[in-house]
Amino acid sequence: MLNTVDRIEVMGRLGRAMSDPTRARILERLLAGPAYPADLAASLDLSRSNVSNHLACLRGCGLVLTEPDGRRTRYAIADPHLSAALGELLRVVLDVRDGRECANPLCEVPGCTACEVGA
């Protein structure tokens, strides 16, 4: 179990990784699946060196990892659980922003008012 210092350090790494719009765009793209830096640069209209610098930061934050593929290196979200958590975090933040209630029929989150109404 993470202690408070570990949790704060992890939150800081997440914040640093996602605070930059370019890194956020790269992460959002990697949620769709692994990609090569050159392909990320082309699809996001960025320079290859810019993408490489941001990927190094994301790797240092522990959010992405490299997958050797012959002479090339592909990048991916570090763990499927992380992909699921980032996707859920995005969904929840957008729901809150747009005033939508929880639509998860299996939700067991304490304090979820939409779920408590049906209980």
C-alpha positions in Angstrom: 0.0 0.0 0.0 1.3 3.5 -0.9 2.1 5.8 2.0 1.2 9.5 1.9 4.7 10.5 0.5 4.4 7.9 -2.2 0.9 9.0 -3.2 1.9 12.7 -3.3 5.0 11.8 -5.5 2.8 9.8 -7.9 0.2 12.6 -8.1 3.0 15.0 -8.9 4.3 12.8 -11.7 0.8 12.5 -13.1 0.3 16.2 -12.9 3.6 17.0 -14.5 2.9 14.5 -17.3 -0.6 15.7 -18.1 -0.1 19.5 -17.5 1.5 20.1 -20.9 -1.0 20.2 -23.8 1.4 18.3 -26.1 1.9 15.5 -23.6 -1.8 15.3 -23.1 -2.3 15.0 -26.8 0.3 12.3 -27.0 -1.3 10.4 -24.1 -4.7 10.7 -25.6 -3.4 9.3 -28.9 -1.6 6.4 -27.1 -4.9 5.5 -25.4 -5.9 4.3 -28.9 -2.9 2.0 -29.1 0.9 1.9 -29.4 2.6 4.2 -31.9 6.0 5.1 -33.3 7.4 8.6 -32.6 7.4 9.5 -36.3 3.8 8.5 -36.6 2.8 10.5 -33.5 4.7 13.5 -34.9 2.9 13.2 -38.2 -0.6 12.7 -36.8 -0.2 15.4 -34.2 1.5 17.9 -36.6 4.6 18.1 -34.4 8.3 17.8 -35.0 9.9 14.5 -34.3 12.3 16.0 -31.8 9.4 17.7 -29.9 7.5 14.3 -29.7 10.7 12.5 -28.6 11.3 15.1 -25.8 7.7 14.7 -24.6 7.9 10.9 -24.8 11.0 11.0 -22.6 9.1 13.0 -20.0 6.1 10.6 -20.1 8.5 7.7 -19.8 10.3 9.3 -16.9 6.9 9.8 -15.2 6.1 6.1 -15.6 3.1 6.6 -17.9 4.6 5.1 -21.2 7.1 2.5 -22.0 9.1 1.5 -25.1 8.6 -1.6 -27.1 11.5 -2.5 -29.4 10.4 -3.4 -32.9 13.4 -4.3 -35.0 15.4 -1.1 -35.5 12.4 1.1 -34.4 10.9 1.8 -31.0 7.2 1.9 -30.4 5.6 3.7 -27.4 2.6 2.5 -25.5 0.8 3.3 -22.3 2.8 1.5 -19.5 0.0 -0.8 -18.4 -3.6 -1.7 -19.5 -4.8 -0.7 -16.0 -3.3 2.7 -16.5 -5.1 3.0 -19.9 -8.4 2.1 -18.3 -7.8 4.5 -15.4 -6.9 7.4 -17.7 -10.0 6.7 -19.9 -12.2 6.6 -16.9 -10.7 9.7 -15.4 -11.3 11.5 -18.7 -14.9 10.3 -18.8 -15.7 11.3 -15.2 -14.1 14.8 -15.6 -16.1 15.4 -18.8 -19.3 14.1 -17.1 -18.8 16.4 -14.1 -18.0 19.4 -16.4 -21.2 18.7 -18.5 -23.4 18.1 -15.4 -24.1 14.4 -16.3 -24.9 12.0 -13.5 -23.2 8.6 -13.2 -24.5 6.2 -15.8 -22.7 3.1 -14.5 -25.4 0.6 -13.4 -22.7 -1.3 -11.4 -21.2 1.8 -9.7 -20.3 1.3 -6.1 -18.4 4.5 -5.5 -19.1 5.9 -2.0 -20.7 9.3 -2.3 -22.0 8.9 -5.8 -25.3 10.7 -5.5 -26.7 9.1 -8.7 -26.0 5.7 -7.3 -27.4 6.5 -3.9 -30.7 7.6 -5.3 -31.3 4.1 -6.7 -30.2 2.4 -3.5 
